[in-house]
Amino acid sequence: MCSKKIGPLREQYSIKDFHSERVSPPLNFTDDHRTCATCFNQLKIVEKYAKDDVEQDKKERFEDLKSRVDQYKPMWDKNGVIQYKDEFVAILQRAWGVQVEFIIAYSDLTKDGYQLMAIDEGKSGGQSSGGFTGGVNSYYYFQKIQYVK
């Protein structure tokens, strides 16, 4: 890394040392390579700060999501056929007893340029569903076609 010649009495670090310390080795670093203690410790410090930055980014993203909950909550209909819809995505719930309403909403979304992206079969029935098994409710996730890549 630093291109210094490492003498036989100097502390040397191999790829095994990188792995045991959970430090990413430099690009193209192989079993035959060695690095000095100064370079090894510098990489450990750089990686620690990079991990700290990642953790901070995660916290900031989550705080951003939490700050926008009140803006999105009014559009959320937990028990509705159309649980959520905006100009980018939509979520439909297919529940027992509202199949026709589900078909109408599905057709409307397709006509409006949404594409089905995923299906979640929902929770399995138990005692409360009279012993029936399988999905009690299914959830259908759509994305506006123009945003599908």
Sequence and secondary structure as in RCSB ss.txt:
>XXXX:A:sequence
MCSKKIGPLREQYSIKDFHSERVSPPLNFTDDHRTCATCFNQLKIVEKYAKDDVEQDKKERFEDLKSRVDQYKPM
WDKNGVIQYKDEFVAILQRAWGVQVEFIIAYSDLTKDGYQLMAIDEGKSGGQSSGGFTGGVNSYYYFQKIQYVK
>XXXX:A:secstr
       TTS EE HHHHHHTT    TT  TT  EEHHHHHHHHHHHHHHHHHHHHHHHHHHHHHHHTHHHHGGG
  TTSSEEEE SSEEEEEE TT HHHHHHHHHHHHHTTEEEEEEE   B  GGGTT  SBSSEEEEEEEGGG  
